[in-house]
Amino acid sequence: MTVAVQPQIGFIAPNESASRGRIDGRLKVTGDMPYAADLQVEGALHVAVVRSPHPHARILSIETAEARAVPGVRCILTGADVGSIRAGRALRDVPILAVGKARFAGEMVAAVAAETPEAADQAAGLIQVSYEPLPAVFDVEQAIRPDAVVVHDDPGSYSGAVWKAGEPLNLLARTQWKCGPDVEQALAASDRVFEHTFRTPKVHQGYIEPHCCTVLFDPQGKVRVWSCNKAPYRLREYLAKTFDLAAEDIEAETTAIGGDFGGKGAPMDIPLCLELSRRTGQPVRMLRTYVEELIAGDPRHSSVATIRMGVSHDGRLQAMDARILFNSGAYGGFRPSANFRSACGTSYRIPSARVDCVRVYTNEVPCGNMRAPGAPQTTFAVEAMMDFVAREMGIDPVEFRRRNLLINGEPTVMNIVWPEVRGHETLQAAEKAMPPLPASGPANLRYGRGVAVYDRPTHQPQRTSLRLSLVEGGAIEAQVPIMETGTGSHTMLQNVLATALGLDRERFVMRYVGTSHLPWDSGVGGSRVTISAAEAGVVTAEKFQHELAAAAASRLGVGVDQIEVSGGRCRDRHSGREVDLLELAANGVKIEAVGEVAESAESEEGATSYVVQMAQVAVDVETGEVQILDFVSAHDVAEILDPVSHRGQIEGGISMGIGMALAEDLNVVDGIVNAAHLGEYKLRTIADMPPLHVVLLPGGKGVGARNIKSIGEMGNVPAAAAVANAVSNALGVCMDSLPLTAEKVLAAARRLS
């Protein structure tokens, strides 16, 4: 079959970036940037699915006769047709269609592939499914009790499972670590011990672009995938294992991505489309609605965290025992790891600590990764606990943190000693930037200030690659495996290459290429794109410089050791003769270099960076409304490669954190997502944002040749805790459950009266 698609994206012509802004800016504002839904593959069938209305139900029968009679229908599949196929990332526990029973409301039960979207929708509407509703479990604490409803009868049977015999059947994975002497003894020896429980809901990533994919399984057994998946090389591996194929027989391409925030890493609907394509011999395309994204996506895990904290009489932490239960929903395969090793309390000096992170199966929408997986939940719990303890002991919350922040040379609770820690300096910068609270106001308003601290490692580069080629007109084409997710990564890399080769950035043509063009890329995630791409840029630029010198030496008829290269010009240091990129390109000289950065060892942690955020709020005790008056975000940074994108990452992260604090909640009740459209699921807009004060503390020790510290998963993490602590400060209570709805705030205010 002839497959015709629109040109691949991640490309901008030379000299089109005269404004020196984002190189993809013009394509986006004109609507010319193609996304996955814009790709048109000749002969593609369209998919519609039937989803379970029940959180847990046995599938008694599926009647498809009427649906098969709809003109244009080419294939209908049910779980009985694909029962042996299990998909996922590290853990493959996800059936591509429900087999025997549905485990969450929204799970795909049947799928139709038809010649038009209308025919597919019509046929899906005619499929009759008979269910027997079953008892279900939704609460994580109940799910791990011995008498709980079982979500999976044999969780250890799945490929990649880490479930251990003797554990509750609904306990998907457990990660534990500790430091220092026995925690129970340390707590018993503490002057005071406090205990509290904190809860966070399921939160959606809120990306603009819904999932979309097109898959072709050709007669020779080769597979082509066009999607918005952010890790195409890893996707190729997942699909190869799922369908027993050779990874090299799968070519995956990703268009520009309309937002990710962790949600675009799992295979999602791609395995279903691959199987439909294999059976029909045609390309198969599936585009989700946003309702489907909300009820059946891979949102952030909800959590229940119980913390015990031991403190000396003068406010010094002595011990911490933390147990965090993460509600994984019905399946665990949407994360790149079955375990969930969320850091906890790493900013502080805690002599004795024990942390127990548990992922739990329930009959709710399955969860995956969202910006700094696990960190917003645990940071909210730890930072709210810090304020709770400080208030009970009569210590100012900022001073309590100052007494307990790590200093250089001290180990974290995860037994890591960083090259430097700048928590104290970052805290001081945040304090200095925060405006004073209003001295007085209306009788119905209570004012409060909250603070929260977070630190995050900048890891060594992950494996990636890059190709530089001299092209017509003396430009250099950079073929990159990292797609643009909206963060400005291609603009950043263009700047890195321009600096490394001493050329104007408009000389570089940035082109994203699929998995058949470069050795490898680990994908977008973990705040490693900038460090990895920059490292690859420096390495490949150096190789290109060597190739350029060799080409110039050949052109001038001299030894390569006589050539001096600067700014794309090559000079024979003896004769003074010169040749430049433009002349070499005009004469058809081919210059190419492929650079690759290897994966660093897990023990190479790199550096850590701190963020301290402060929020000032006015709480209306008559309506429950929370107004954020000011918000400060102070960041410990190293070299900044693109100041505009760097600032955008901070401010966008703050917006997400405030959304988590005040509004965002899928509102899952008895397994049903009630915030099932964007009218109910309240995302922050620019009109909702308070005055922001962003403070950068420069001069930090970063990672790699460009001395970088991560920023993408910093601003969003402690923001919810800072806002919650401000409300707690205003009301004199501990706000321990997010989001801070008007109902919760009013209930807390009434306890004061």
Secondary structure, DSSP 4 states (H G I P E B T S, - for coil): -----PPPSS---TT--TT-S-TTHHHHHTT---BGGG---TT-EEEEEEE-SSSSEEEEEEE-HHHHTSTTEEEEEEGGGSTT-EE-SSSB-EESS--SEE-STT-EEEEEEESSHHHHHHHHHH-EEEEEE------HHHHTSTTSPPS-S-GGGSBT----TTS-TTEEEEEEEEESS-HHHHHHHSSEEEEEEEEE--B----SSPPEEEEEE-TTS-EEEEE--S-HHHHHHHHHHHHT--GGGEEEEE-B-S--TTTTSS-TTHHHHHHHHHHHSS-EEEE--HHHHHHHS--BPEEEEEEEEEE-TTS-EEEEEEEEEEEEET--TTSSSSS-----STTB--SEEEEEEEEEE-SS------SSTTHHHHHHHHHHHHHHHHHHHT--HHHHHHHHB--TT---TTS---S---HHHHHHHHHHHPPPPPS---TTEEEEEEEEEEEEEEPPPPSEEEEEEE-GGG-EEEEESS---SS-HHHHHHHHHHHHHT--GGGEEEEE--TTTSS----S-TT-HHHHHHHHHHHHHHHHHHHHHHHHHHHHTS-GGGEEEETTEEEETTT--EEEHHHHHHTT---EEEEEEPPPPTT---EEEEEEEEEEEEEETTT--EEEEEEEEEEE----S-HHHHHHHHHHHHHHHHHHHHT----EETTEES--STTTS----GGG---EEEEEE-----BTTTTB---TTTTTTTHHHHHHHHHHHHHTS---BSS--HHHHHHHHHHH-
